[in-house]
Amino acid sequence: MNVRQIIISVISAIVKIAILIYLITYITKWTATAYDFGYRIFTEEPVSIGEGVSYSVTFEKGASVRNLAKTLEEYGLIRDANLFYVQYLASDYRNNLVPGTYELSSGMDSQQMMEIMSGKDKEQTAASSANSSTSTETEAETEGAEAESAENGGSD
């Protein structure tokens, strides 16, 4: 072996090691970024603590959820439009958002916002109201029966 071949072998080995180090660094960086993004899909906190700032947001019929996410990000209601979109795709609210105008707050997380925009929040409120009115009617009937029983001397 002559000196020239040794130098070429050493330089070749150094280049291969440098490329390997670069690839390991690149893969490690993107793996950490992908893990962080995946983790945030399920654990993203609201932008603000407490009530936050409220905005009136209109979701137009035919508008894409990506555009909605960009609007929410512009208003400061969410941190990342892409994250919101992936959360939407992974949620129970996929294909269930109802066009309309909604009052959303930076104190809400994305799941709460999607719940409101899906109309499920209104359904739960209506169901709660129906249950409370049924409960009130039942209580009134019970009180009426007790009063009637007392008037009749307590015997049936």
PyMOL commands that set and color helices and strands:
alter all, ss='L'
color gray80, all
select helices_A, chain A and resi 3-43+65-75+81-90+110-118+120-151
alter helices_A, ss='H'
color red, helices_A
select strands_A, chain A and resi 54-59+100-105
alter strands_A, ss='S'
color yellow, strands_A
deselect
rebuild
show_as cartoon
